[in-house]
Amino acid sequence: MVRLLGGGSARRPQHTARSRNRRPQQARAQPSGGDPPPTPAPAAAPMASSPQPAPPTGGDPAAPADPELPRLTVTQVEQMKVEARVADIYRVLFGAASNTKSIMLELWRDQHIEYLTHGLRHLGPAFHVLDANRPWLCYWMVHPLALLDEVLDDDLEDDIVDFLARCQDKDGGYGGGPGQLPHLATTYAAVNTLVTIGSERALSSINRDNLYKFMLRMKDESGAFRMHDGGEIDVRASYTAISVASLVNILDVELAKGVGDYIARCQTYEGGIAGEPHAEAHGGYTFCGLAALILLNEAEKLDLPCLIDWVAFRQGVECGFQGRTNKLVDGCYSFWQGAAIALTQKLVMIIDEQLKLSYSCKKPSGEDACGTSSSGCTSEKSSSAVDYAKFGYDFIQRSNQVGPLFHNIALQQYILLCAQVLEGGLRDKPGKNRDHYHSCYCLSGLSVSQYSATTDSDSCPLPQHVLGPYSNLLEPIHPLYNVVLDKYHTAYEFFSQE
Amino acid sequence: MEHAKSGPGSWPEMADVVPVPQDDGPSPVVPIAYRDDFREVMDYFRALYLAGERSPRALRLTAEAIEVNPGNYTVWHFRRLILEALDYDLLQEMNFVEKIAECNPKNYQIWHHKRWLAEKLGPDVANKEHEFTMKILALDAKNYHAWSHRQWVLQTLGGWESELQYCNQLLEEDIFNNSAWNQRYLVITRSPLLGGLMAMRDSEVHYTIEAILANPQNESPWRYLRGLYKGENNLLVADERISDVCLKVLKNDWSCVFALSLLLDLLRSGLQPSDELKATLEPIRNSNPEMADADLATAVCCTLQKCDPLRVNYWSWYKTTLSSQIS
């Protein structure tokens, strides 16, 4: 339990009395942040007591800041509201007797299983906004259920395989629903779902030859990928393509060419990675970019010390992660940021090398050390003999060369206390509704933080690294793909023989 | 958009079209309980999409389908094919997409469509695009899609003239707006009108230091300051204003994490601490007997371990990299 942080002993932003900003600002509501598609609101907010910052339309016309604090900016006001809510929750925890604490810190497995299982068979009309994301819905339910070690019944598994087969395009890749254009992100969701199901029927339903052709068609001349025919190019597209290709063992030089250089160009002056060159460093893209580069064995193209510093600073007084500098905490970044920084625990060799270079020539390594052009160490690797599937496999065999670089216990505290919803499911932050996206990524982040202090991939975490009762322990994942580790191994075996 | 959606049978112009229901199979998963109007629009859409009908009525139908779900990228894609086939007025299309964007400002498809249109329309629309993103950013100054679009327009179509001033304005409204700092970095490094980072660095360092001194707990300008010397640690160390700002802030608040962490980077990169700096850090050292003999960087790192408990693991690791540097 992290006592230092909650209950108002806020260390970070402290956007309070010290501010000397000029103009009073209106407290304007920001529509909910993050990457996910708009979230339907199927459940009532369980903590809908305190005033919620205005409807998403952004109206809230005349809500002048508290007269006591007249000079706060929008960022400060929003931050303070969240800090206050979180502090209320932690205050209860710190004041509780120890057996009550233990109950408070419990993962409500049964409720989450119930919520997720229900969604697989019943979604209300409000979900029509996710009608082009149905393989995502499958993944957001099936993956957290696997994290909870919940076995689906065979009929349901077969039905999921059948449904995803209907989303598979005849020319390769998966669309957002039956008959929709194939899209890299939904392809990632579909393939990860099938890998998580893991049956022979599931794995063999993926048409790998056509998938490969689809991916080649999505490749831009820059080396980066576009999401779909005529679609947008960004780091998400590159990650989903590389992750899927690696997982089903179709990654080759042709697909890999130029992607690493594109991603390296998206690392910003802050240290994190943006969606495209020059945009703002962002947790989702930072995970995507780093994971893709590791799968390509090109992680040295990033300035890793700088990246680690940026991610480490995204964990805030609420104990969870924010997605960008000076934005609000959000449970889904438990995975995007938490997994990104956990990945670097296995990259110590490269990091040491980069630090050495930056000391000796007083220049950060990154670009200068390795060259972002396709020269230097890149061309050496680009021989056709490269066994790309091995990079994902070898990575997970490697031990963690250092302990967690983030506060793994604090993160678990945020997820368990601020993100869990009593009726089941998890959410962005107190005051928000649960949804399947956040359930998936909060639980993925919980798993990552529980295992972040183990040294090798086979051992179980010590009780002191699992906050709450030890029964909170989830299944471990392969953090580059975000599928449960056992399922990954089954798929790896299966696709190695193909 | 002209259709009155009053239930089934309200589509006279589709009288000859056989709707195509979604093929969810006998035992669907993640089934959405679609409302009738949604299902009807999509059934007609599937029919025309499968038939590849690129007609005015198909264009109208895509507008309906977009209205019920602007996240359906297949519909947007088909709409682009129709627009091309019909040689449709793209300025009018821009009005259409802007109306949708105002209600759905966080949707990938809409912004991608807008980029596609702007690319076809060329530099003439640059300023109009800037006005639009400004409008969206006035509602949410950190909208990621709007910023990406704005950056793309600047770099592809131009319109840099007042961009630095726009950044100034946004930062004046909210100095914590990291998106505006990021935009500022783009302008400083990429604007063809300002001469690039080298030309701008000096005044930017000045601006940033002012921002830090006004709000030392604001992380954005601290990161921006380092960014101004990205890849040139030697120059970062050589610019005395950088260590000075750390010193000034630490004199007021010796536990300011951002100041300590920048100072640590400076020391690691070879900063020779001035007597004044040593004197300022003396109380830190004295508070910790085991640090008495440690080098300054290690002492700062130990301080960070204490006053930044959330990052205690990070600073512990950082300390090990310092000792390996010495050995």
Interface residues (C-beta under 8 A of the other chain):
Chain A: L4 L5 R11 R12 P13 Q14 H15 R18 S19 R20 N21 R22 R23 Q25 R28 Q30 P31 G33 P37 P38 G58 T73 V74 T75 Q76 G119 L120 R121 H122 L123 G124 P125 F127 H128 V129 L130 D131 A132 N133 R134 L137 C138 M141 D155 L156 D159 I160 D162 F163 R166 G175 G176 G177 P178 G179 Q180 L181 H183 M227 H228 D229 G230 G231 E232 T268 Y269 E270 G271 G275 E276 H278 A279 E280 A281 H282 I308 D309 W310 A312 F313 Q315 G316 V317 C319 R324 T325 N326 K327 I351 D352 L355 K356 S358 Y359 K362 K363 P364 G366 E367 D368 V402 G403 P404 L405 F406 H407 N408 A410
Chain B: Q22 D23 D24 G25 S27 P28 V29 V30 P31 I32 A33 Y34 R35 F38 M42 R46 Y49 L50 V68 N69 G71 N72 Y73 T74 H77 R80 N104 P105 K106 N107 Y108 W111 H112 R115 W116 L139 D140 A141 K142 Y144 W147 S148 Q151 W152 Q155 E172 E173 D174 I175 F176 N177 N178 S179 N182 Y185 L186 R190 A214 N215 P216 Q217 N218 E219 S220 R223 Y224 R226 G227 K230 G231 E232 N233 N234 V237 V257 S261 R268 S269 G270 C307 D308 P309 L310 R311 V312 N313 Y314 S316 W317 T320 T321 S324 Q325
